[in-house]
Amino acid sequence: MKENSRTSRRPIQLKADRGVDVIGDIHGCWDEFVILLDRLGYRCNPEDGLYRHPHGRILLSLGDITSRGPQSIKLLQFFIRHVRAGVAEMTDSNHGWKIARWLDGRQVSLKHGDEKVEAEFAAYEREHGPGAAQVLREESRLLLLTAPSHILLTVADKPAAVAVHAGIRDEYIGKDSPAVHNFCRYGDVAGIAADGRPIRRDWTTAKKSPLTIVWGHDPRPQPERKNGAINIDQGCVFGGSLTAYRFPEDELVSVPAKENYSGETDTPLTRYGRNE
């Protein structure tokens, strides 16, 4: 089945004139996410239950809101409602794409924490019934399948920055195709190592675009700036932290994880330390 045979992608451009808060990989870490929202100045409106910023800022997730962590459904429900209301947006991502295909009825192997999402949906159905569960599945499917490959932030209608899950080539910026989506989901993958992990090339070394690129996917202990790109995945689900990049202020706000939710001792964060 072709990617766009049943759905249309949401717009690839986002007006950032009032400011945008870009959040790295959440992976079901709901508690840390809510704390981060508070620190960024978002407040829950008691009338509609939506988190809004008093200055009209937009919340932008780099994807991977589900999997590995404990509360994926809460994150799905949050972004379903907030994207629909126009106060939040989200890019495509590797885990998001896997869960989208599963919800779409395609044959996928749920592992690397994706199986926790399946278990959450089963528990949700037991508690709320099959009808409510089916509604949530369909809303989640549409949220994830229609996510743009990357988002071009504009100020005064001019390109100012790029938000993307795993990376992007200069020639892909502002374009949309299966190849663009694949690169933006997974980055520049050179192959698979003997332990089953992807071998990743550093896509930032080829970057020549003057636009700042904000990305996640590949956890680092601290936000990492390199060649006009900034990584804001600090491995919250692995016991690191959840980071937001405030645009255009060029500021970083982080919340430490309450625990290592992944159940793993050998994590991307520990491996990164050994490699350094």
C-alpha positions in Angstrom: 0.0 0.0 0.0 1.3 3.4 -0.9 1.9 5.9 1.9 -0.6 8.5 0.7 -3.2 6.2 -0.8 -5.7 6.7 2.0 -4.7 9.9 3.7 -3.4 13.4 2.9 -0.5 14.8 4.9 -0.9 17.9 7.0 0.9 21.1 5.8 4.7 21.1 5.8 4.9 24.7 6.8 4.1 26.3 10.2 3.8 30.0 11.0 6.2 30.7 13.8 5.7 34.4 14.2 4.3 34.1 17.7 7.0 31.5 18.7 7.2 27.7 18.6 8.3 25.3 21.3 9.9 22.2 19.7 9.9 19.1 22.0 12.2 16.1 21.5 11.3 12.4 21.7 8.7 11.9 24.5 8.2 8.1 24.2 5.2 7.9 26.6 6.8 10.0 29.3 3.6 11.8 30.2 4.6 13.1 33.6 7.8 14.8 32.4 5.9 16.2 29.4 3.3 17.9 31.6 6.0 19.4 33.8 7.8 20.7 30.7 4.6 22.3 29.5 4.3 24.1 32.7 7.9 25.4 32.6 7.3 26.6 29.0 4.4 28.6 30.2 1.5 26.5 28.9 -1.7 26.4 31.0 -4.6 24.1 30.8 -7.9 25.8 30.0 -10.5 24.4 32.4 -13.3 25.0 29.8 -11.9 22.8 27.0 -9.0 21.0 28.7 -6.5 22.3 26.2 -3.0 23.6 27.0 -2.5 27.0 25.5 0.3 29.6 25.8 -0.7 33.1 26.8 1.3 34.5 23.9 -0.1 32.2 21.3 3.0 30.0 20.9 2.6 26.7 19.2 3.8 23.3 20.6 5.7 21.2 18.1 6.7 17.6 18.7 9.5 15.9 16.8 7.6 12.6 16.8 8.1 9.4 18.7 5.5 10.4 21.3 4.7 6.7 21.9 6.5 3.4 22.7 9.1 2.4 25.3 7.5 4.5 28.0 4.5 4.0 30.2 1.7 6.3 28.9 1.6 6.4 25.2 -2.2 6.6 25.0 -2.2 9.8 27.0 0.2 11.4 24.6 -1.8 10.2 21.6 -5.0 11.7 23.1 -3.2 15.0 23.9 -1.9 15.5 20.3 -5.1 14.3 18.7 -7.0 17.1 20.5 -4.3 19.8 20.3 -3.4 19.3 16.6 -7.1 19.4 15.8 -7.4 22.7 17.7 -4.4 24.2 15.9 -2.3 24.7 19.0 0.1 21.9 18.4 1.7 19.9 15.6 3.9 16.9 15.2 6.3 15.5 12.6 6.5 11.9 11.3 8.9 9.6 13.0 10.1 6.0 13.0 8.0 4.8 16.0 5.1 6.9 14.9 5.2 5.3 11.4 5.3 1.8 12.9 2.3 2.4 15.2 0.4 4.1 12.3 0.9 1.0 10.1 -0.2 -1.3 12.9 -3.3 0.8 13.5 -3.9 0.7 9.8 -4.1 -3.1 9.8 -0.8 -3.7 8.1 1.6 -6.6 9.0 4.2 -5.1 11.3 6.4 -6.6 14.0 5.9 -4.6 17.3 9.1 -4.6 19.2 11.6 -2.1 20.6 8.9 -0.8 22.9 6.1 -0.6 20.3 4.6 -3.7 21.9 3.8 -1.6 25.0 1.5 0.5 22.9 -0.4 -2.6 21.8 -0.7 -3.6 25.5 -2.0 -0.1 26.4 -4.7 -0.3 23.7 -5.8 -3.7 25.0 -6.1 -2.4 28.5 -8.0 0.7 27.2 -10.5 -1.6 25.4 -11.1 -3.6 28.6 -11.8 -0.5 30.6 -13.7 1.6 28.1 -15.2 -1.0 25.7 -14.6 -1.9 22.0 -16.5 1.1 20.7 -14.4 3.7 22.5 -11.2 1.8 21.7 -12.0 1.7 18.0 -12.6 5.5 18.0 -9.3 6.1 19.6 -7.5 3.7 17.2 -8.9 5.6 14.2 -8.1 9.0 15.6 -4.6 7.9 16.5 -4.1 6.3 13.0 -5.1 9.6 11.3 -2.9 11.7 13.6 0.2 9.5 12.8 -0.4 8.8 9.1 -1.0 12.4 8.2 2.1 13.8 10.0 4.4 15.7 7.7 7.9 14.4 7.1 9.4 17.6 8.5 8.1 21.1 9.3 9.4 24.3 7.8 9.0 27.1 10.4 8.3 30.5 8.8 8.5 34.0 10.1 6.8 36.7 8.0 6.2 33.9 5.5 9.9 33.3 5.0 11.7 30.0 5.9 13.5 30.4 9.2 14.1 26.9 10.6 13.4 23.2 10.1 12.0 20.7 12.6 12.5 17.0 11.8 12.7 13.7 13.6 15.9 12.0 12.5 17.6 14.3 10.0 17.2 15.8 6.5 19.3 16.6 3.5 19.4 20.1 2.1 17.7 19.2 -1.1 14.8 17.6 0.8 13.8 20.7 2.7 10.3 21.8 1.8 9.7 18.8 -0.4 7.5 15.7 0.1 8.0 12.2 -1.3 8.5 8.6 0.1 12.3 9.1 -0.1 12.0 12.3 2.0 9.8 10.7 4.6 12.1 7.7 4.9 15.2 9.9 5.5 13.3 12.1 7.9 12.1 9.1 9.9 15.4 7.2 10.1 18.2 9.5 9.2 21.2 8.5 7.1 21.4 4.7 7.8 24.4 2.9 6.4 23.2 -0.6 7.3 22.5 -2.9 10.3 25.2 -3.9 12.8 25.7 -7.5 14.1 23.6 -6.6 17.2 20.7 -5.5 15.1 21.1 -1.8 15.7 21.3 0.6 12.7 24.6 2.0 11.6 24.1 5.8 11.4 26.0 8.3 9.3 26.4 11.8 10.6 24.0 13.6 8.1 24.9 17.0 9.7 28.4 17.0 8.1 26.9 17.6 4.6 24.6 20.4 5.7 25.1 23.6 3.9 21.6 25.2 4.4 21.7 28.4 6.5 18.5 27.2 8.2 18.7 25.9 11.8 17.6 22.3 11.9 16.2 20.9 15.1 16.1 17.1 15.4 15.9 14.2 17.8 15.8 10.4 17.3 19.4 9.7 18.3 19.7 10.3 22.1 22.5 12.4 23.5 23.1 13.2 27.2 23.0 16.9 26.5 21.6 19.0 23.6 24.2 18.9 20.9 24.8 21.7 18.4 26.7 20.9 15.2 27.0 22.7 11.9 23.7 24.6 12.3 21.8 21.6 13.6 20.7 20.9 17.2 19.8 17.5 18.7 17.2 17.7 21.4 16.6 14.0 22.2 18.1 13.6 25.6 16.7 10.1 26.2 14.0 10.9 28.7 12.6 7.3 28.5 16.1 6.0 29.3 16.4 8.1 32.4 17.8 11.2 30.7 15.7 14.3 30.3 13.0 15.8 28.1 14.1 18.9 26.2 12.4 21.7 24.4 13.9 24.2 22.0 12.3 27.6 22.1 12.2 29.3 18.7 13.1 32.0 17.8 14.7 32.7 21.2 17.3 29.9 20.7 16.7 28.7 24.3 16.7 25.2 25.8 14.4 24.0 28.6 14.8 20.5 30.1 13.1 18.3 32.6 14.9 15.4 34.2 13.3 12.0 33.9 11.8 10.5 37.0 13.2 7.1 36.1 14.5 4.9 33.4 11.2 3.6 32.0 12.8 1.4 29.3 13.8 -1.4 31.6 17.2 -1.5 29.8 20.6 -1.0 31.4 22.5 -0.8 28.2 20.8 2.3 26.6 21.7 4.8 23.9 22.8 7.2 26.7 25.2 4.7 28.3 26.6 3.6 24.9 27.1 7.3 23.9 29.2 7.8 27.1 31.4 4.7 26.2 31.8 5.9 22.7 33.0 9.3 23.9 
